[in-house]
Amino acid sequence: MNQSDNGDSDPTVVCYYLNRINTRGLPFGENPLGYSLPSFLLQFSLISILTRFFHLLLRPLGQPLIVSQILAGILLGPSMLGRDASFSAKVFPIKSRLVLDTVSVFGFMLFVFLIGVKMDLSVVLRSGKKALAVGILGFFIPLVLASLVAFLLDKFLAVDHDIARALPHVVPMLSMTAFPVITCFLDELKILNSEIGRLASSSSVISDVCLWSIMCVLSFADLARTSSVIVIVGSLVTSVLFFTVVIFVIRPAALWVIKHTPETRPVKERYIFIALVILMVSGFAGEVIGIHATTASLVLGLIVPDGPPLGAALSETLDCFVSLLLLPIFFAVSGLKVDVFCIQNWTNIGVLELVFFVAFVGKLIGSMLPLIICRMPFRDALSLGLIMNTKGIVELAILNDIKNKKIVNDEIYTIMIVSLVATTGVISPMVKFLYNPSKRYIAYKRRTILHCRGNDELRILACIHHQENVHSIISLLQASNITKDSPMDLVVLHLVKLMGRASSLLVPHRQKDKPPRNPTQSERIFNAFKKFEEQNPGFLNVHCYKGIAPYMTMHNDVCSLALEKRTILVILPFHKQWSSGETNESSHAHRHLNKSVLEKAPCSVGILIDHRSFKSMHKIDERSTFQVVVLFFGGADDREALAYGQRMSDRSSVGLTVVRFVNSGPTAEIVAGTERSKMLDSDILRNFKSKTKYGSVEKIEYREKVVGCGMDVIVVAKSVVNSCNLVLVGRRHGDSTIMLQLGKWNERGDLGAIGEILAASELKGEASVLVVQQQTRLWGLKDPEESTHLRRIKL
């Protein structure tokens, strides 16, 4: 016999047989649904299948996963299939709901713990005035307006008693903006590390702090009003004791584990096991002392430092299990409680929807007002206001809690769930329509090497994934002729995959006064570039940044930083890394990043293919020649590559060879192009010849190679790769017979026909390759060939 106590009402009593877990099956005359394990497996299977089915249908419409998960529960509940008493009694009998409810609450407890682990409370301290204003006003304006409307309705309309009792609990829920909900929503929309995404994440943390501060005060006031002195003192003492143990015992233990875990090594399995045991004990302790297991789990998660190694290890261990197995059950159980047929009073619908609407508009005003004052574009401000109105798992958990306490009845619960689903379902496609972060990456001026005079500051953004990328990029920069008359402003961005954190991060690196004994990978990378800066005093300024973001949206960090720093060239490592000249390691995530940056960057982009020759030539010796070859076929990208090569050739230790390819056919072209493009090609080559006087300077050379087919180009390319240190080549070339033949070498490549050939391991060349793409995104520019004249960029 089981007694399910749901608050102050009489408990529901359900009788069932003990030890009826497994069944022998239908051949032995036993009904599998009469046993707990087969019943749970069927329920879980139906929930999973229907959730994925709805998600496949609704994803093209821009609907988040939570909508599909709740709809699956509604379909199985009394609103649809569960309306059939036979279906409900066999598939979701009352006696099986205890198991389902327990598993769903356990899943929510683990989810809250993970959110605590991933949350960085220092965001509150680092938040700018904008995030602080949005978080505070976005919470208190809807709270005040909705509370006022609820008071007036209760005063003059004589609303139903159940509504009057529920509104004081519903209004704060509608006014809140939950950090877990916002981060999940932003992640689904792939704008977590966009400008609006970062602002929404920071503002939601501020909003949560406001909500829980008020809730703590109200809870304490309610406890003082309804409980005896002994109960109050006992509750306070046990709560303080719990927090003391967590902060002064468990947190130091977590820091000890981090300190004794090398950066490149995973956290030991026994530490993960101990952490999970502590989580279960903390949840149990929370239930014992009356603060609930979910609250205890959140507190425990907050004291675990976010990110690698411990936070990332815990997230990696639990994330898949929680998000794919347990959370769908939680959402489905919420949907199973929805019964649209219990909605009888239309006045109640009107009252709740009016309060809901006022809270929605109030949050919209509170979120948008500071942004409009700061002159943010209206579309972006509206997008943020809509994002801050998103509802999800936290609001569902609050509704379930007040329903279990009989504060809201089935009718109010159903109205609120339907309203939450409808609101989130409308907001998601609206935000997708209104906000496209890549639109802001369009520059208003030419940012290319070709349009930059020799004495202008060369602004470069170098992206680093691993320490292995450092040597090749520094060698490339050394060859770029850093002098007093030609200075360089270098931004170094260490890109790190988001692990063990809920929000992305893009922050400048602060040099510590005392060098750490065990520097992190980021510190080792930045130290190498700072040393490079010291070798070029007064000519080179280095700024170091660290970006932590999901790989799918990491390009936002690169493009936004390039736009902010008015970068002329972004350098990205190729997604393949060679080892011992034979094998190579490929990263799909890095390839996606490179492809996205090539599409959206506000300046020129170079993909650096490191064949490891740079590693041995980390420091370019003035006594020896560093040989650079530019392969010139024609087009905007080749002109950009040649411009970079010319800049390098101004350094005395750098030799430059320009190889121009010419088709052997009398009428055939090596690459297709407009007359304007051909004129620009001729102009830059004529300029190169006249300026360098290639006939009288040994280290500068110009050659023409006559080719008749793609194989001839490959032969020339192979000889070039084996005879120099660096090859510069454009990424895009116009269509022609030869280019179509070369394109078959690697049809899926992102480097263009020539770039893919030079990147192929089959060539086994020693030279590294920089594949260059000239700026493609310029306000009002439809064709890269439009800019005929070389003009100075006004930075």
C-alpha positions in Angstrom: 0.0 0.0 0.0 1.3 3.5 -0.9 0.1 6.8 0.5 0.9 9.7 -1.7 0.6 12.9 0.3 0.1 16.0 -1.8 0.0 18.8 0.7 -2.8 19.5 3.2 -5.5 17.4 1.5 -6.3 13.8 2.3 -3.7 11.4 0.9 -4.6 9.2 -2.1 -4.3 5.6 -1.1 -3.2 3.1 -3.8 -3.0 -0.7 -3.1 -0.5 -2.9 -5.1 1.2 -6.2 -4.7 4.8 -6.4 -3.4 7.5 -8.1 -5.5 5.6 -7.5 -8.8 8.6 -6.0 -10.6 9.5 -8.5 -13.4 7.0 -10.6 -15.3 7.4 -14.1 -16.9 5.5 -12.8 -19.9 2.3 -13.5 -21.9 3.1 -17.1 -22.6 2.7 -17.8 -18.9 -0.6 -15.9 -18.8 0.7 -12.9 -17.0 -0.1 -9.3 -18.0 3.2 -7.4 -18.3 1.5 -4.1 -17.6 0.7 -5.4 -14.1 4.3 -5.3 -13.2 6.3 -2.1 -12.4 9.4 -2.6 -14.7 7.5 -3.4 -18.0 5.0 -0.6 -17.2 7.8 1.9 -16.7 9.7 0.8 -19.8 6.5 1.2 -21.9 5.8 4.6 -20.4 9.4 5.8 -21.0 9.4 4.4 -24.6 6.1 6.2 -25.4 7.4 9.5 -24.0 10.7 9.3 -25.9 9.2 8.3 -29.2 6.4 10.9 -29.1 8.9 13.6 -27.9 11.1 13.0 -30.9 8.2 12.7 -33.3 6.8 16.1 -32.2 10.3 17.6 -32.3 10.8 16.4 -35.9 7.5 18.0 -36.9 8.0 21.3 -35.0 11.8 21.9 -35.4 11.4 23.3 -39.0 8.9 25.8 -37.5 11.6 27.0 -35.0 10.1 25.3 -31.9 12.4 24.5 -29.0 12.6 21.0 -27.6 10.6 21.8 -24.5 7.4 22.4 -26.5 7.7 18.9 -28.0 8.4 17.3 -24.6 5.3 18.9 -23.0 3.1 18.2 -26.0 4.1 14.5 -25.7 2.9 14.5 -22.1 -0.4 16.3 -23.1 -1.0 13.7 -25.8 -0.6 10.9 -23.4 -2.6 12.6 -20.6 -6.3 13.1 -19.9 -6.5 15.8 -22.6 -6.2 13.3 -25.4 -5.3 9.6 -25.2 -5.6 9.5 -21.4 -9.3 10.5 -21.9 -9.9 6.9 -22.7 -10.2 5.2 -19.2 -9.0 1.9 -20.6 -5.8 3.4 -22.0 -5.2 5.4 -18.8 -5.8 2.4 -16.6 -3.5 0.1 -18.6 -0.6 2.4 -19.7 -0.6 5.0 -16.9 -2.3 3.4 -13.9 -2.3 5.4 -10.7 0.0 2.9 -9.0 2.7 3.4 -11.6 2.7 7.2 -11.3 4.7 7.1 -8.1 7.7 5.6 -9.9 7.3 8.0 -12.8 7.0 11.1 -10.5 10.0 10.0 -8.4 12.2 9.5 -11.5 11.1 12.9 -12.9 11.9 14.8 -9.6 15.2 13.0 -9.4 16.0 14.0 -12.9 15.1 17.6 -12.1 17.4 17.4 -9.0 20.4 16.3 -11.1 19.6 19.0 -13.7 19.6 21.7 -11.0 22.9 20.4 -9.7 24.4 20.6 -13.2 23.1 24.1 -13.6 24.8 25.0 -10.3 28.0 23.5 -11.5 27.9 25.4 -14.8 26.8 28.7 -13.3 29.5 31.4 -12.6 28.2 33.6 -9.8 31.1 36.0 -10.5 29.0 37.2 -13.5 27.0 39.2 -10.9 30.1 41.1 -9.9 31.4 41.4 -13.5 28.0 42.5 -15.0 28.1 45.9 -16.6 25.5 48.6 -16.0 23.5 47.4 -18.9 23.1 43.8 -17.7 22.4 45.1 -14.2 19.7 47.4 -15.3 18.0 44.8 -17.6 18.1 42.2 -14.8 16.6 44.4 -12.1 14.1 46.3 -14.2 13.2 43.2 -16.1 12.2 41.6 -12.8 10.6 44.4 -10.7 8.6 46.2 -13.5 6.5 43.0 -14.4 6.3 42.1 -10.7 4.9 45.5 -9.7 2.5 45.8 -12.7 1.2 42.2 -12.5 0.8 42.5 -8.7 -1.1 45.8 -9.2 -3.4 44.2 -11.8 -4.0 41.1 -9.6 -4.9 43.4 -6.6 -7.3 45.5 -8.7 -9.0 42.4 -10.1 -9.4 40.9 -6.7 -10.7 44.2 -5.3 -13.2 45.2 -7.9 -14.0 42.0 -9.9 -14.4 39.6 -7.0 -12.5 36.9 -8.7 -12.8 33.2 -7.9 -11.3 32.2 -4.5 -8.9 29.7 -6.1 -7.6 32.4 -8.5 -7.2 34.8 -5.6 -5.2 32.2 -3.7 -3.0 31.3 -6.7 -2.1 34.8 -8.0 0.4 35.7 -5.2 2.4 32.6 -6.2 1.8 32.9 -10.0 2.9 36.6 -10.3 6.5 36.1 -9.1 6.8 33.1 -11.4 5.7 35.2 -14.4 8.1 38.0 -13.4 11.2 35.8 -13.1 13.8 35.0 -15.8 15.5 31.8 -14.9 19.1 31.4 -15.9 18.8 27.7 -16.7 15.9 28.4 -19.1 17.7 31.3 -20.8 20.9 29.4 -21.4 19.1 26.3 -22.8 17.0 28.5 -25.1 20.1 30.5 -26.3 21.9 27.3 -26.9 19.1 25.9 -29.0 19.0 29.1 -31.1 22.9 29.0 -31.4 23.3 32.6 -30.1 24.7 31.7 -26.7 27.9 33.7 -27.3 26.4 36.5 -29.3 26.1 40.0 -27.9 22.5 39.5 -27.1 23.2 36.0 -25.7 25.8 37.2 -23.3 23.6 40.1 -22.1 20.6 37.8 -21.6 22.7 35.3 -19.6 24.1 37.9 -17.3 20.8 39.7 -16.9 19.0 36.4 -16.0 21.5 35.7 -13.2 20.7 39.2 -11.8 17.0 38.5 -12.1 17.4 35.1 -10.3 19.3 36.8 -7.5 16.4 39.3 -7.1 13.8 36.6 -7.1 15.5 34.3 -4.6 16.3 37.2 -2.3 12.6 38.1 -2.1 11.6 34.4 -1.8 13.9 33.9 1.1 12.5 36.9 2.9 8.9 35.8 2.3 9.6 32.2 3.3 11.2 33.4 6.5 8.3 35.7 7.2 5.8 32.9 6.5 7.8 30.6 8.8 7.8 33.2 11.6 4.0 33.7 11.2 2.9 30.0 11.1 5.5 28.1 13.2 6.6 27.9 16.8 9.9 29.3 18.1 11.3 25.8 18.4 10.6 25.0 14.8 12.0 28.4 13.6 15.2 27.9 15.6 15.6 24.3 14.5 15.1 25.2 10.8 17.7 28.0 11.0 20.3 26.0 12.9 20.1 23.0 10.6 20.2 25.2 7.4 23.2 27.2 8.7 24.9 23.9 9.6 24.3 22.5 6.1 25.6 25.7 4.4 28.6 25.7 6.7 29.6 22.1 5.8 29.1 22.8 2.1 31.2 26.0 2.0 33.9 25.1 4.5 34.3 21.4 4.0 33.1 20.3 0.6 34.3 23.3 -1.4 37.9 23.1 -0.1 37.8 19.4 -1.0 36.7 20.3 -4.6 39.5 22.8 -4.8 42.0 20.2 -3.6 40.9 17.8 -6.4 41.3 20.5 -9.0 44.8 21.4 -7.7 45.9 17.8 -7.8 44.5 17.1 -11.3 47.0 18.0 -14.1 45.6 20.2 -16.8 45.9 17.6 -19.6 44.7 14.7 -17.4 41.1 13.7 -16.7 39.7 13.8 -13.1 40.2 10.4 -11.5 37.1 8.2 -11.4 37.1 7.9 -7.7 36.7 11.6 -7.3 33.7 11.6 -9.6 32.2 8.7 -7.6 32.7 10.6 -4.3 31.1 13.8 -5.8 28.0 11.8 -6.9 27.7 10.2 -3.5 28.0 13.6 -1.8 25.3 14.8 -4.2 22.9 12.1 -3.0 23.7 12.6 0.6 23.2 16.4 0.2 19.8 15.8 -1.4 18.8 13.5 1.4 20.0 16.1 4.0 18.0 18.8 2.2 14.8 16.7 2.5 15.5 16.0 6.2 16.1 19.6 7.2 13.2 20.9 5.1 15.0 22.9 2.3 14.2 20.2 -0.3 16.6 18.1 -2.3 16.6 20.5 -5.3 17.7 23.5 -3.3 20.4 21.4 -1.6 21.6 20.2 -5.0 21.7 23.7 -6.4 23.8 24.9 -3.4 26.2 22.0 -3.8 26.6 22.7 -7.5 27.3 26.4 -6.9 30.3 25.6 -4.7 31.9 23.4 -7.4 34.2 25.6 -9.6 32.8 25.8 -13.1 34.8 24.6 -16.2 37.6 22.1 -16.4 38.7 19.9 -14.8 36.1 19.0 -12.1 33.1 21.0 -13.4 33.6 19.7 -16.9 34.1 16.1 -15.7 30.8 16.2 -13.8 29.0 17.7 -16.7 30.4 15.2 -19.1 29.4 12.3 -16.8 25.8 13.5 -16.2 24.8 15.6 -19.1 23.7 12.9 -21.5 22.0 10.8 -18.9 20.0 13.8 -17.6 19.1 15.5 -20.8 18.3 12.5 -22.9 16.7 10.1 -20.3 15.5 12.0 -17.2 14.4 15.4 -18.4 11.9 14.2 -21.0 10.2 12.3 -18.2 10.0 15.4 -16.1 8.4 17.4 -19.0 6.1 14.6 -19.9 4.9 14.2 -16.4 4.0 17.9 -16.3 2.1 17.4 -19.5 0.3 14.3 -18.2 -1.2 16.5 -15.4 -2.8 18.8 -18.0 -6.5 18.3 -18.6 -8.1 20.8 -20.9 -11.6 19.4 -20.1 -11.3 20.7 -16.6 -11.4 24.3 -17.8 -14.9 25.4 -17.2 -14.8 29.0 -16.0 -14.0 31.5 -18.8 -13.6 34.3 -16.3 -10.7 32.5 -14.7 -9.1 32.2 -18.2 -9.5 35.9 -18.7 -8.1 36.9 -15.3 -5.0 34.6 -15.7 -4.3 35.6 -19.3 -4.7 39.3 -18.4 -2.1 38.9 -15.6 0.1 36.9 -17.9 -0.1 39.5 -20.6 0.7 42.4 -18.2 3.7 40.5 -16.8 4.8 39.8 -20.4 4.5 43.5 -21.5 6.1 44.6 -18.2 9.1 42.4 -18.7 9.4 43.6 -22.3 9.4 47.2 -21.2 11.8 46.5 -18.3 14.3 44.7 -20.6 14.1 47.0 -23.6 14.1 50.4 -21.8 17.8 50.3 -20.7 18.9 49.1 -24.1 17.0 51.8 -26.0 18.5 54.4 -23.7 22.0 52.9 -24.6 21.0 53.3 -28.3 20.9 49.6 -29.1 19.0 48.9 -32.3 15.3 48.4 -31.7 15.2 44.9 -33.3 18.0 43.8 -31.0 16.3 45.3 -27.9 13.1 43.6 -28.8 14.8 40.3 -29.3 16.3 40.6 -25.8 12.9 41.5 -24.4 11.4 38.4 -26.0 14.2 36.1 -24.8 13.8 37.4 -21.2 10.1 36.3 -21.4 11.0 32.7 -22.3 9.6 30.1 -19.9 10.8 26.6 -19.3 11.8 23.9 -16.8 12.1 26.1 -13.7 8.6 27.6 -14.2 7.3 24.1 -14.7 8.9 23.0 -11.5 7.4 25.9 -9.6 3.9 25.1 -11.0 4.3 21.4 -10.1 5.3 22.4 -6.6 2.4 24.7 -6.0 0.0 22.2 -7.5 1.2 19.5 -5.2 0.7 21.9 -2.3 -2.9 22.4 -3.6 -2.3 26.1 -4.0 -3.5 25.8 -7.6 -6.2 23.5 -8.9 -6.2 21.4 -12.1 -7.9 24.2 -14.0 -5.4 26.9 -13.2 -2.5 24.5 -13.7 -3.8 23.6 -17.2 -4.3 27.3 -18.2 -0.8 28.2 -17.0 0.9 25.2 -18.7 -0.9 26.0 -22.0 0.1 29.7 -21.7 3.7 28.9 -21.0 4.0 26.5 -24.0 2.2 29.0 -26.3 4.4 31.9 -25.2 7.7 29.9 -25.7 6.4 28.5 -29.0 5.7 32.0 -30.3 8.9 33.6 -29.0 11.3 31.2 -30.5 10.5 31.8 -34.2 10.1 35.5 -33.6 13.7 35.8 -32.1 15.0 33.8 -35.1 13.4 36.2 -37.4 14.4 39.4 -35.6 18.0 38.6 -34.5 20.8 37.5 -36.8 24.2 38.1 -35.1 26.1 37.8 -38.4 24.4 41.0 -39.7 26.4 43.2 -37.3 29.7 41.8 -38.8 29.4 43.9 -41.9 32.1 46.5 -42.0 31.6 50.0 -43.3 35.2 50.4 -44.6 37.6 48.3 -46.6 39.6 46.1 -44.2 42.1 44.3 -46.4 45.9 44.2 -46.8 45.5 45.3 -50.4 43.9 48.6 -49.3 46.3 49.2 -46.5 49.4 51.3 -47.1 52.8 50.0 -46.2 53.2 52.4 -43.3 49.8 51.7 -41.8 49.4 49.6 -38.7 48.7 46.0 -39.6 45.8 44.8 -37.4 45.8 41.0 -37.2 43.6 38.6 -35.1 45.4 35.3 -34.6 43.2 32.4 -33.4 44.7 29.6 -31.3 43.2 26.2 -30.5 46.3 24.4 -29.0 49.8 25.3 -28.0 50.9 23.5 -31.2 49.5 26.4 -33.3 51.8 29.0 -31.6 55.0 28.3 -33.4 53.7 28.5 -37.0 51.7 31.6 -36.3 54.6 33.5 -34.7 56.8 32.5 -37.6 54.2 33.9 -40.0 54.0 37.1 -38.0 57.8 37.4 -38.0 57.9 37.3 -41.7 55.2 40.0 -41.9 57.8 42.8 -41.6 57.2 44.4 -38.2 59.1 47.6 -38.1 58.9 51.2 -36.8 57.5 52.4 -40.1 55.2 49.3 -40.4 53.9 48.4 -36.9 51.5 45.6 -36.0 48.6 45.5 -33.6 48.1 41.8 -32.7 45.1 40.3 -31.0 45.6 36.7 -29.8 42.4 34.8 -29.2 42.6 31.4 -27.4 39.5 29.5 -28.4 38.3 26.9 -25.9 35.3 24.6 -26.1 32.5 25.3 -23.6 32.6 22.5 -21.0 31.3 22.5 -17.5 29.8 26.0 -17.9 26.4 27.2 -18.8 27.3 30.6 -20.3 30.0 31.5 -22.8 32.9 33.8 -22.0 35.0 36.3 -24.0 37.4 38.1 -21.6 40.8 39.8 -21.9 43.7 38.0 -20.2 45.2 39.8 -17.2 48.9 39.3 -16.7 49.6 38.2 -13.1 52.3 40.1 -11.2 53.9 36.8 -10.1 54.2 34.0 -12.7 52.3 30.9 -11.6 54.2 27.8 -10.8 52.0 25.6 -13.0 50.7 27.9 -15.8 47.5 26.8 -17.7 47.5 26.2 -21.4 46.1 29.7 -22.0 48.9 31.3 -19.9 51.6 29.3 -21.8 50.1 30.5 -25.1 49.9 34.1 -24.1 53.3 34.1 -22.5 54.8 33.0 -25.9 53.2 35.9 -27.6 54.2 38.3 -24.9 57.7 37.2 -25.3 57.4 37.8 -29.0 56.2 41.3 -28.2 59.3 41.9 -26.1 61.4 41.0 -29.1 59.8 43.8 -31.1 59.5 46.7 -28.6 57.6 49.7 -29.8 56.7 48.0 -33.1 54.3 45.3 -31.9 51.3 45.6 -29.5 49.8 42.2 -28.3 46.4 41.9 -26.7 45.4 38.5 -25.4 41.8 37.2 -25.1 40.2 33.9 -24.1 37.0 32.8 -25.7 34.9 29.9 -24.2 32.0 29.0 -26.4 30.3 26.0 -28.1 32.1 25.0 -31.3 28.9 25.6 -33.3 28.8 29.3 -32.5 32.5 30.0 -31.8 32.7 32.1 -35.0 30.7 34.8 -33.2 33.6 35.4 -30.9 36.1 35.7 -33.8 33.9 37.9 -35.9 32.8 40.2 -33.1 36.4 40.7 -31.8 37.6 41.3 -35.4 34.9 44.0 -35.8 35.6 45.6 -32.4 39.4 45.7 -33.0 39.0 46.8 -36.6 41.1 43.9 -37.7 42.5 43.7 -41.3 43.4 40.0 -41.3 42.1 37.0 -39.3 44.5 34.0 -39.2 43.0 30.6 -38.4 44.8 27.3 -38.1 43.7 24.6 -40.6 41.5 21.9 -39.2 44.0 19.2 -40.0 47.3 18.9 -38.0 50.2 16.9 -39.3 52.4 14.7 -37.2 55.8 13.4 -38.4 54.8 14.3 -42.0 52.7 11.2 -42.3 49.5 11.0 -40.3 47.2 13.9 -39.6 44.5 14.7 -37.1 41.3 16.3 -38.3 38.7 18.2 -36.4 35.2 18.6 -37.8 34.5 21.3 -35.2 37.5 23.4 -36.3 36.5 23.0 -39.9 33.0 24.3 -39.2 34.6 27.3 -37.3 36.8 28.1 -40.3 34.0 27.8 -42.7 31.7 30.1 -40.7 34.5 32.7 -40.3 35.2 32.7 -44.0 31.5 33.3 -44.6 30.9 36.0 -42.0 34.2 37.8 -41.2 34.2 41.6 -41.6 37.8 41.5 -43.0 40.2 39.3 -44.9 40.8 35.8 -43.6 43.8 33.5 -43.9 43.8 29.8 -43.2 47.2 28.6 -42.1 48.2 25.1 -43.1 51.1 24.0 -41.0 53.3 21.3 -42.5 55.7 21.6 -39.5 58.4 23.5 -41.3 57.7 26.5 -39.2 58.4 24.6 -36.0 62.1 24.4 -36.8 62.1 28.0 -38.0 60.4 29.6 -35.0 62.9 32.5 -35.2 63.7 33.8 -38.7 67.4 34.5 -38.9 68.4 37.7 -40.7 71.4 35.9 -42.1 69.3 33.3 -44.0 66.5 33.8 -46.4 62.9 32.8 -45.6 61.4 32.0 -49.0 57.8 33.0 -49.8 56.0 32.0 -53.0 52.8 33.6 -54.2 50.8 31.4 -56.7 48.9 33.9 -58.8 46.0 32.7 -61.0 43.8 35.9 -60.9 40.9 37.3 -58.8 40.4 39.3 -55.6 41.9 36.7 -53.3 45.1 36.2 -55.3 45.5 40.0 -55.3 45.2 40.0 -51.5 47.7 37.2 -51.2 50.1 39.1 -53.4 49.7 42.3 -51.3 50.6 40.3 -48.2 53.6 38.8 -50.0 54.8 42.3 -51.0 54.6 43.4 -47.4 56.7 40.4 -46.3 59.3 41.1 -49.0 60.1 44.5 -47.4 61.9 42.5 -44.7 65.5 41.9 -45.8 65.6 38.2 -44.8 62.4 37.3 -46.7 62.6 36.4 -50.4 59.5 36.6 -52.6 58.7 34.7 -55.8 55.5 35.3 -57.7 54.4 32.5 -60.0 51.8 33.6 -62.5 49.9 30.8 -64.2 49.1 31.2 -67.9 47.0 28.9 -70.0 48.7 27.4 -73.0 45.6 27.7 -75.2 45.5 30.9 -77.3 41.9 31.8 -76.2 41.4 29.8 -73.1 41.6 31.5 -69.7 43.3 30.1 -66.6 40.4 31.5 -64.5 37.2 33.1 -65.6 36.6 36.7 -64.5 35.1 40.0 -65.5 37.0 42.6 -67.5 37.3 44.6 -64.4 38.9 41.8 -62.5 41.4 41.2 -65.3 42.3 44.9 -65.3 42.9 44.8 -61.6 45.1 41.7 -61.9 47.2 43.4 -64.6 47.4 46.6 -62.5 48.7 44.9 -59.4 51.2 42.7 -61.4 52.5 45.8 -63.2 52.8 47.6 -59.9 54.7 44.7 -58.4 57.1 44.6 -61.4 57.8 48.3 -61.4 58.2 48.7 -57.6 60.5 45.7 -57.0 62.5 45.8 -60.3 62.6 42.0 -60.1 65.3 41.8 -62.7 67.9 43.6 -60.4 66.9 42.3 -57.0 68.0 38.7 -56.2 65.5 37.9 -53.5 62.5 39.1 -55.6 61.5 37.0 -58.6 58.7 36.9 -61.0 57.9 33.8 -63.1 55.2 32.7 -65.5 54.2 29.1 -65.8 52.4 27.9 -68.9 49.9 25.1 -68.1 47.5 23.2 -70.3 45.6 21.1 -67.7 45.0 20.5 -64.0 47.9 18.0 -63.8 50.3 20.6 -65.0 49.2 22.9 -62.1 49.7 20.0 -59.6 53.2 19.4 -60.8 54.1 23.1 -60.4 52.5 23.2 -57.0 54.4 20.1 -55.8 57.8 21.6 -56.9 56.9 24.9 -55.2 56.0 23.2 -51.9 59.3 21.5 -51.8 61.4 24.6 -52.5 60.2 27.3 -50.1 59.0 27.9 -46.6 55.7 29.5 -47.2 53.1 29.5 -50.0 50.5 32.3 -50.3 47.5 31.6 -52.5 44.0 32.9 -52.9 41.0 30.8 -51.9 38.5 31.6 -54.6 39.0 31.5 -58.4 36.7 31.9 -61.3 35.4 28.8 -63.1 37.5 27.5 -66.0 38.3 24.1 -67.5 41.5 23.8 -65.5 39.8 24.8 -62.2 37.0 22.3 -62.8 39.7 19.6 -63.2 41.4 20.7 -60.0 38.1 20.9 -58.2 37.7 17.2 -58.5 40.7 16.7 -56.3 38.6 17.4 -53.2 35.0 18.3 -53.9 34.1 18.9 -50.2 37.0 21.2 -49.5 36.6 24.7 -48.1 40.0 26.1 -49.2 39.2 26.3 -52.9 40.7 24.1 -55.7 44.3 25.3 -55.3 44.2 25.5 -51.5 42.9 21.9 -51.2 45.7 20.6 -53.4 48.4 22.4 -51.3 46.8 21.1 -48.1 46.7 17.5 -49.2 49.0 15.2 -47.4 49.8 13.4 -50.7 52.0 16.3 -51.7 54.2 15.6 -48.7 55.7 19.1 -49.0 57.7 20.9 -46.4 56.3 24.4 -46.9 53.4 25.8 -44.9 50.5 27.4 -46.8 48.4 30.4 -46.1 45.1 30.4 -48.1 43.8 33.9 -48.3 40.3 35.3 -48.8 39.8 39.0 -49.3 37.1 40.7 -47.3 33.7 39.8 -48.7 31.3 41.6 -46.3 31.3 45.4 -46.8 28.3 47.7 -46.5 27.0 48.4 -50.0 29.5 46.1 -51.7 27.9 43.5 -53.9 31.0 42.5 -55.9 34.6 42.3 -54.5 35.8 43.7 -57.8 34.0 47.0 -57.3 36.9 48.7 -55.5 39.3 49.6 -58.4 41.6 52.1 -56.6 43.8 51.2 -53.7 42.7 53.6 -50.9 43.8 54.0 -47.3 41.6 52.7 -44.5 40.8 55.4 -42.0 41.0 53.5 -38.7 
